[in-house]
Amino acid sequence: MAQHWYVINVHSGSEKKVAEAIREKIEESNLQDKFSEVLVPTHEVLEVRRGKKTMAEKKFFPGYVLIKMEMNEETWYLVNSTSKVSKFLGAKGRPSPISQAEAERLLNQVEEGAGPAAASHESYEVGEQVRVCDGPLRRLMVLLKKWIKKKRALR
């Protein structure tokens, strides 16, 4: 039987713990041939916290884990019985795999590190009006004069 990508709904904030718990259960149950990958899609983003720039890891889809597996009763039960797993995504309680094209698109996004809704500074042009979202000038509309690619900063 072929393996497909499935999406699991989990308690938000527990994605990494759930993924690790599933990996451990796979090892304990000796079902490595039925599972290929358990993935929590994340990307690095530059954040400004308290005036300091830091790199933070953000989840593409908070509350969801991707898993490539062969679906049968045994594998379904192994995943569904894991603590903090809510359900598989699908209609009428039946897990539905995502298409191969969609899976490849998601995996490419993970490799590139670009979030689906990540704000790209490249979409701004010099001379454009932008709203300041942090610092003492917060909520002020200003004219964009310069974009520094290395620092990913707007001036």
Biotite code that builds the C-alpha atoms (Angstrom):
import biotite.structure as struc

atoms = struc.array([
    struc.Atom([0.000, 0.000, 0.000], chain_id="A", res_id=1, res_name="MET", atom_name="CA", element="C"),
    struc.Atom([1.266, 3.495, -0.873], chain_id="A", res_id=2, res_name="ALA", atom_name="CA", element="C"),
    struc.Atom([2.139, 6.179, 1.643], chain_id="A", res_id=3, res_name="GLN", atom_name="CA", element="C"),
    struc.Atom([0.436, 9.578, 1.505], chain_id="A", res_id=4, res_name="HIS", atom_name="CA", element="C"),
    struc.Atom([0.695, 12.866, 3.380], chain_id="A", res_id=5, res_name="TRP", atom_name="CA", element="C"),
    struc.Atom([-1.980, 13.492, 6.022], chain_id="A", res_id=6, res_name="TYR", atom_name="CA", element="C"),
    struc.Atom([-2.660, 16.517, 8.216], chain_id="A", res_id=7, res_name="VAL", atom_name="CA", element="C"),
    struc.Atom([-3.258, 16.026, 11.936], chain_id="A", res_id=8, res_name="ILE", atom_name="CA", element="C"),
    struc.Atom([-4.998, 18.615, 14.103], chain_id="A", res_id=9, res_name="ASN", atom_name="CA", element="C"),
    struc.Atom([-3.260, 18.884, 17.486], chain_id="A", res_id=10, res_name="VAL", atom_name="CA", element="C"),
    struc.Atom([-3.477, 21.158, 20.526], chain_id="A", res_id=11, res_name="HIS", atom_name="CA", element="C"),
    struc.Atom([-1.895, 24.477, 19.605], chain_id="A", res_id=12, res_name="SER", atom_name="CA", element="C"),
    struc.Atom([1.558, 24.873, 21.119], chain_id="A", res_id=13, res_name="GLY", atom_name="CA", element="C"),
    struc.Atom([2.075, 21.103, 21.384], chain_id="A", res_id=14, res_name="SER", atom_name="CA", element="C"),
    struc.Atom([3.090, 20.409, 17.787], chain_id="A", res_id=15, res_name="GLU", atom_name="CA", element="C"),
    struc.Atom([6.714, 19.446, 18.498], chain_id="A", res_id=16, res_name="LYS", atom_name="CA", element="C"),
    struc.Atom([5.806, 17.332, 21.545], chain_id="A", res_id=17, res_name="LYS", atom_name="CA", element="C"),
    struc.Atom([3.141, 15.477, 19.563], chain_id="A", res_id=18, res_name="VAL", atom_name="CA", element="C"),
    struc.Atom([5.516, 14.868, 16.634], chain_id="A", res_id=19, res_name="ALA", atom_name="CA", element="C"),
    struc.Atom([8.149, 13.470, 19.011], chain_id="A", res_id=20, res_name="GLU", atom_name="CA", element="C"),
    struc.Atom([5.569, 11.300, 20.795], chain_id="A", res_id=21, res_name="ALA", atom_name="CA", element="C"),
    struc.Atom([4.396, 9.864, 17.454], chain_id="A", res_id=22, res_name="ILE", atom_name="CA", element="C"),
    struc.Atom([8.009, 9.091, 16.461], chain_id="A", res_id=23, res_name="ARG", atom_name="CA", element="C"),
    struc.Atom([8.544, 7.285, 19.779], chain_id="A", res_id=24, res_name="GLU", atom_name="CA", element="C"),
    struc.Atom([5.324, 5.264, 19.361], chain_id="A", res_id=25, res_name="LYS", atom_name="CA", element="C"),
    struc.Atom([6.401, 4.267, 15.833], chain_id="A", res_id=26, res_name="ILE", atom_name="CA", element="C"),
    struc.Atom([9.713, 2.960, 17.233], chain_id="A", res_id=27, res_name="GLU", atom_name="CA", element="C"),
    struc.Atom([8.012, 1.121, 20.118], chain_id="A", res_id=28, res_name="GLU", atom_name="CA", element="C"),
    struc.Atom([5.436, -0.477, 17.798], chain_id="A", res_id=29, res_name="SER", atom_name="CA", element="C"),
    struc.Atom([8.084, -1.390, 15.223], chain_id="A", res_id=30, res_name="ASN", atom_name="CA", element="C"),
    struc.Atom([6.035, 0.225, 12.411], chain_id="A", res_id=31, res_name="LEU", atom_name="CA", element="C"),
    struc.Atom([8.851, 2.186, 10.742], chain_id="A", res_id=32, res_name="GLN", atom_name="CA", element="C"),
    struc.Atom([7.927, 0.664, 7.354], chain_id="A", res_id=33, res_name="ASP", atom_name="CA", element="C"),
    struc.Atom([4.422, 2.222, 7.581], chain_id="A", res_id=34, res_name="LYS", atom_name="CA", element="C"),
    struc.Atom([5.642, 5.782, 8.327], chain_id="A", res_id=35, res_name="PHE", atom_name="CA", element="C"),
    struc.Atom([8.104, 7.921, 6.380], chain_id="A", res_id=36, res_name="SER", atom_name="CA", element="C"),
    struc.Atom([8.041, 11.345, 8.001], chain_id="A", res_id=37, res_name="GLU", atom_name="CA", element="C"),
    struc.Atom([6.490, 13.342, 10.827], chain_id="A", res_id=38, res_name="VAL", atom_name="CA", element="C"),
    struc.Atom([6.878, 17.056, 10.181], chain_id="A", res_id=39, res_name="LEU", atom_name="CA", element="C"),
    struc.Atom([6.105, 20.303, 12.006], chain_id="A", res_id=40, res_name="VAL", atom_name="CA", element="C"),
    struc.Atom([6.618, 22.930, 9.275], chain_id="A", res_id=41, res_name="PRO", atom_name="CA", element="C"),
    struc.Atom([8.495, 25.951, 10.672], chain_id="A", res_id=42, res_name="THR", atom_name="CA", element="C"),
    struc.Atom([10.536, 28.873, 9.375], chain_id="A", res_id=43, res_name="HIS", atom_name="CA", element="C"),
    struc.Atom([12.878, 31.471, 10.863], chain_id="A", res_id=44, res_name="GLU", atom_name="CA", element="C"),
    struc.Atom([11.659, 35.063, 11.094], chain_id="A", res_id=45, res_name="VAL", atom_name="CA", element="C"),
    struc.Atom([13.277, 38.255, 12.281], chain_id="A", res_id=46, res_name="LEU", atom_name="CA", element="C"),
    struc.Atom([11.339, 39.756, 15.193], chain_id="A", res_id=47, res_name="GLU", atom_name="CA", element="C"),
    struc.Atom([11.766, 42.964, 17.102], chain_id="A", res_id=48, res_name="VAL", atom_name="CA", element="C"),
    struc.Atom([11.152, 42.448, 20.812], chain_id="A", res_id=49, res_name="ARG", atom_name="CA", element="C"),
    struc.Atom([11.684, 45.261, 23.282], chain_id="A", res_id=50, res_name="ARG", atom_name="CA", element="C"),
    struc.Atom([13.648, 47.133, 20.623], chain_id="A", res_id=51, res_name="GLY", atom_name="CA", element="C"),
    struc.Atom([16.050, 44.224, 19.912], chain_id="A", res_id=52, res_name="LYS", atom_name="CA", element="C"),
    struc.Atom([16.108, 42.104, 16.774], chain_id="A", res_id=53, res_name="LYS", atom_name="CA", element="C"),
    struc.Atom([15.985, 38.363, 17.354], chain_id="A", res_id=54, res_name="THR", atom_name="CA", element="C"),
    struc.Atom([15.499, 35.328, 15.144], chain_id="A", res_id=55, res_name="MET", atom_name="CA", element="C"),
    struc.Atom([12.450, 33.296, 16.119], chain_id="A", res_id=56, res_name="ALA", atom_name="CA", element="C"),
    struc.Atom([11.053, 30.035, 14.842], chain_id="A", res_id=57, res_name="GLU", atom_name="CA", element="C"),
    struc.Atom([7.444, 30.342, 13.685], chain_id="A", res_id=58, res_name="LYS", atom_name="CA", element="C"),
    struc.Atom([5.123, 27.539, 12.694], chain_id="A", res_id=59, res_name="LYS", atom_name="CA", element="C"),
    struc.Atom([3.593, 27.612, 9.212], chain_id="A", res_id=60, res_name="PHE", atom_name="CA", element="C"),
    struc.Atom([0.380, 26.055, 10.499], chain_id="A", res_id=61, res_name="PHE", atom_name="CA", element="C"),
    struc.Atom([-0.058, 26.374, 14.266], chain_id="A", res_id=62, res_name="PRO", atom_name="CA", element="C"),
    struc.Atom([-2.068, 23.447, 15.582], chain_id="A", res_id=63, res_name="GLY", atom_name="CA", element="C"),
    struc.Atom([-1.198, 21.080, 12.726], chain_id="A", res_id=64, res_name="TYR", atom_name="CA", element="C"),
    struc.Atom([1.367, 18.339, 12.070], chain_id="A", res_id=65, res_name="VAL", atom_name="CA", element="C"),
    struc.Atom([2.062, 16.703, 8.704], chain_id="A", res_id=66, res_name="LEU", atom_name="CA", element="C"),
    struc.Atom([2.680, 12.975, 8.530], chain_id="A", res_id=67, res_name="ILE", atom_name="CA", element="C"),
    struc.Atom([3.560, 10.711, 5.609], chain_id="A", res_id=68, res_name="LYS", atom_name="CA", element="C"),
    struc.Atom([2.195, 7.268, 6.299], chain_id="A", res_id=69, res_name="MET", atom_name="CA", element="C"),
    struc.Atom([0.384, 4.217, 5.031], chain_id="A", res_id=70, res_name="GLU", atom_name="CA", element="C"),
    struc.Atom([-3.192, 4.466, 6.301], chain_id="A", res_id=71, res_name="MET", atom_name="CA", element="C"),
    struc.Atom([-4.728, 1.413, 7.946], chain_id="A", res_id=72, res_name="ASN", atom_name="CA", element="C"),
    struc.Atom([-6.508, 0.769, 11.250], chain_id="A", res_id=73, res_name="GLU", atom_name="CA", element="C"),
    struc.Atom([-3.288, 0.091, 13.140], chain_id="A", res_id=74, res_name="GLU", atom_name="CA", element="C"),
    struc.Atom([-1.484, 3.253, 11.969], chain_id="A", res_id=75, res_name="THR", atom_name="CA", element="C"),
    struc.Atom([-4.640, 5.374, 12.370], chain_id="A", res_id=76, res_name="TRP", atom_name="CA", element="C"),
    struc.Atom([-5.016, 4.174, 15.964], chain_id="A", res_id=77, res_name="TYR", atom_name="CA", element="C"),
    struc.Atom([-1.311, 4.755, 16.741], chain_id="A", res_id=78, res_name="LEU", atom_name="CA", element="C"),
    struc.Atom([-1.561, 8.411, 15.671], chain_id="A", res_id=79, res_name="VAL", atom_name="CA", element="C"),
    struc.Atom([-5.076, 9.114, 16.962], chain_id="A", res_id=80, res_name="ASN", atom_name="CA", element="C"),
    struc.Atom([-4.365, 7.638, 20.408], chain_id="A", res_id=81, res_name="SER", atom_name="CA", element="C"),
    struc.Atom([-1.362, 9.949, 20.906], chain_id="A", res_id=82, res_name="THR", atom_name="CA", element="C"),
    struc.Atom([-1.887, 12.501, 23.654], chain_id="A", res_id=83, res_name="SER", atom_name="CA", element="C"),
    struc.Atom([-2.945, 15.971, 22.414], chain_id="A", res_id=84, res_name="LYS", atom_name="CA", element="C"),
    struc.Atom([-3.927, 14.735, 18.929], chain_id="A", res_id=85, res_name="VAL", atom_name="CA", element="C"),
    struc.Atom([-7.424, 15.994, 18.135], chain_id="A", res_id=86, res_name="SER", atom_name="CA", element="C"),
    struc.Atom([-8.115, 14.348, 14.787], chain_id="A", res_id=87, res_name="LYS", atom_name="CA", element="C"),
    struc.Atom([-7.000, 13.733, 11.221], chain_id="A", res_id=88, res_name="PHE", atom_name="CA", element="C"),
    struc.Atom([-8.285, 16.272, 8.723], chain_id="A", res_id=89, res_name="LEU", atom_name="CA", element="C"),
    struc.Atom([-10.919, 14.855, 6.424], chain_id="A", res_id=90, res_name="GLY", atom_name="CA", element="C"),
    struc.Atom([-14.616, 14.702, 5.725], chain_id="A", res_id=91, res_name="ALA", atom_name="CA", element="C"),
    struc.Atom([-17.006, 12.778, 7.988], chain_id="A", res_id=92, res_name="LYS", atom_name="CA", element="C"),
    struc.Atom([-14.264, 11.542, 10.298], chain_id="A", res_id=93, res_name="GLY", atom_name="CA", element="C"),
    struc.Atom([-12.363, 9.797, 7.489], chain_id="A", res_id=94, res_name="ARG", atom_name="CA", element="C"),
    struc.Atom([-8.741, 10.924, 7.076], chain_id="A", res_id=95, res_name="PRO", atom_name="CA", element="C"),
    struc.Atom([-8.141, 12.461, 3.652], chain_id="A", res_id=96, res_name="SER", atom_name="CA", element="C"),
    struc.Atom([-4.620, 12.636, 2.247], chain_id="A", res_id=97, res_name="PRO", atom_name="CA", element="C"),
    struc.Atom([-3.444, 15.893, 0.727], chain_id="A", res_id=98, res_name="ILE", atom_name="CA", element="C"),
    struc.Atom([-2.459, 15.815, -2.945], chain_id="A", res_id=99, res_name="SER", atom_name="CA", element="C"),
    struc.Atom([1.141, 15.127, -3.917], chain_id="A", res_id=100, res_name="GLN", atom_name="CA", element="C"),
    struc.Atom([1.332, 18.572, -5.565], chain_id="A", res_id=101, res_name="ALA", atom_name="CA", element="C"),
    struc.Atom([0.174, 20.274, -2.343], chain_id="A", res_id=102, res_name="GLU", atom_name="CA", element="C"),
    struc.Atom([2.650, 18.224, -0.280], chain_id="A", res_id=103, res_name="ALA", atom_name="CA", element="C"),
    struc.Atom([5.523, 19.187, -2.602], chain_id="A", res_id=104, res_name="GLU", atom_name="CA", element="C"),
    struc.Atom([4.515, 22.863, -2.431], chain_id="A", res_id=105, res_name="ARG", atom_name="CA", element="C"),
    struc.Atom([4.520, 22.752, 1.388], chain_id="A", res_id=106, res_name="LEU", atom_name="CA", element="C"),
    struc.Atom([7.868, 20.954, 1.533], chain_id="A", res_id=107, res_name="LEU", atom_name="CA", element="C"),
    struc.Atom([9.399, 23.512, -0.854], chain_id="A", res_id=108, res_name="ASN", atom_name="CA", element="C"),
    struc.Atom([8.139, 26.332, 1.367], chain_id="A", res_id=109, res_name="GLN", atom_name="CA", element="C"),
    struc.Atom([9.726, 24.655, 4.390], chain_id="A", res_id=110, res_name="VAL", atom_name="CA", element="C"),
    struc.Atom([13.060, 24.275, 2.565], chain_id="A", res_id=111, res_name="GLU", atom_name="CA", element="C"),
    struc.Atom([13.002, 27.886, 1.368], chain_id="A", res_id=112, res_name="GLU", atom_name="CA", element="C"),
    struc.Atom([11.985, 29.104, 4.806], chain_id="A", res_id=113, res_name="GLY", atom_name="CA", element="C"),
    struc.Atom([9.261, 31.397, 3.479], chain_id="A", res_id=114, res_name="ALA", atom_name="CA", element="C"),
    struc.Atom([6.032, 31.324, 5.451], chain_id="A", res_id=115, res_name="GLY", atom_name="CA", element="C"),
    struc.Atom([2.730, 31.326, 3.601], chain_id="A", res_id=116, res_name="PRO", atom_name="CA", element="C"),
    struc.Atom([1.703, 34.668, 5.063], chain_id="A", res_id=117, res_name="ALA", atom_name="CA", element="C"),
    struc.Atom([5.145, 36.073, 5.760], chain_id="A", res_id=118, res_name="ALA", atom_name="CA", element="C"),
    struc.Atom([5.360, 39.782, 5.182], chain_id="A", res_id=119, res_name="ALA", atom_name="CA", element="C"),
    struc.Atom([7.931, 40.318, 2.473], chain_id="A", res_id=120, res_name="SER", atom_name="CA", element="C"),
    struc.Atom([9.779, 43.625, 2.524], chain_id="A", res_id=121, res_name="HIS", atom_name="CA", element="C"),
    struc.Atom([10.448, 43.075, -1.173], chain_id="A", res_id=122, res_name="GLU", atom_name="CA", element="C"),
    struc.Atom([6.826, 43.990, -1.879], chain_id="A", res_id=123, res_name="SER", atom_name="CA", element="C"),
    struc.Atom([7.471, 47.579, -0.760], chain_id="A", res_id=124, res_name="TYR", atom_name="CA", element="C"),
    struc.Atom([8.877, 50.197, -3.100], chain_id="A", res_id=125, res_name="GLU", atom_name="CA", element="C"),
    struc.Atom([10.929, 53.291, -2.318], chain_id="A", res_id=126, res_name="VAL", atom_name="CA", element="C"),
    struc.Atom([8.596, 56.285, -2.129], chain_id="A", res_id=127, res_name="GLY", atom_name="CA", element="C"),
    struc.Atom([5.651, 54.219, -0.891], chain_id="A", res_id=128, res_name="GLU", atom_name="CA", element="C"),
    struc.Atom([3.656, 55.123, 2.234], chain_id="A", res_id=129, res_name="GLN", atom_name="CA", element="C"),
    struc.Atom([4.026, 52.506, 5.009], chain_id="A", res_id=130, res_name="VAL", atom_name="CA", element="C"),
    struc.Atom([2.716, 52.280, 8.571], chain_id="A", res_id=131, res_name="ARG", atom_name="CA", element="C"),
    struc.Atom([5.278, 51.892, 11.397], chain_id="A", res_id=132, res_name="VAL", atom_name="CA", element="C"),
    struc.Atom([4.281, 48.917, 13.571], chain_id="A", res_id=133, res_name="CYS", atom_name="CA", element="C"),
    struc.Atom([6.876, 49.077, 16.367], chain_id="A", res_id=134, res_name="ASP", atom_name="CA", element="C"),
    struc.Atom([8.807, 51.625, 18.393], chain_id="A", res_id=135, res_name="GLY", atom_name="CA", element="C"),
    struc.Atom([8.073, 55.205, 19.395], chain_id="A", res_id=136, res_name="PRO", atom_name="CA", element="C"),
    struc.Atom([6.646, 56.056, 15.938], chain_id="A", res_id=137, res_name="LEU", atom_name="CA", element="C"),
    struc.Atom([4.178, 53.149, 16.063], chain_id="A", res_id=138, res_name="ARG", atom_name="CA", element="C"),
    struc.Atom([0.981, 53.695, 14.002], chain_id="A", res_id=139, res_name="ARG", atom_name="CA", element="C"),
    struc.Atom([2.534, 56.608, 12.086], chain_id="A", res_id=140, res_name="LEU", atom_name="CA", element="C"),
    struc.Atom([2.368, 56.670, 8.275], chain_id="A", res_id=141, res_name="MET", atom_name="CA", element="C"),
    struc.Atom([5.808, 57.405, 6.794], chain_id="A", res_id=142, res_name="VAL", atom_name="CA", element="C"),
    struc.Atom([7.459, 57.569, 3.376], chain_id="A", res_id=143, res_name="LEU", atom_name="CA", element="C"),
    struc.Atom([9.798, 54.656, 2.597], chain_id="A", res_id=144, res_name="LEU", atom_name="CA", element="C"),
    struc.Atom([13.230, 56.011, 1.660], chain_id="A", res_id=145, res_name="LYS", atom_name="CA", element="C"),
    struc.Atom([15.494, 52.948, 1.744], chain_id="A", res_id=146, res_name="LYS", atom_name="CA", element="C"),
    struc.Atom([15.358, 49.172, 2.055], chain_id="A", res_id=147, res_name="TRP", atom_name="CA", element="C"),
    struc.Atom([18.442, 47.439, 3.486], chain_id="A", res_id=148, res_name="ILE", atom_name="CA", element="C"),
    struc.Atom([18.406, 43.814, 2.281], chain_id="A", res_id=149, res_name="LYS", atom_name="CA", element="C"),
    struc.Atom([21.165, 42.506, 4.570], chain_id="A", res_id=150, res_name="LYS", atom_name="CA", element="C"),
    struc.Atom([19.447, 43.769, 7.718], chain_id="A", res_id=151, res_name="LYS", atom_name="CA", element="C"),
    struc.Atom([15.945, 43.230, 6.287], chain_id="A", res_id=152, res_name="ARG", atom_name="CA", element="C"),
    struc.Atom([15.114, 46.732, 7.453], chain_id="A", res_id=153, res_name="ALA", atom_name="CA", element="C"),
    struc.Atom([13.106, 49.590, 6.005], chain_id="A", res_id=154, res_name="LEU", atom_name="CA", element="C"),
    struc.Atom([14.166, 53.243, 6.480], chain_id="A", res_id=155, res_name="ARG", atom_name="CA", element="C"),
])
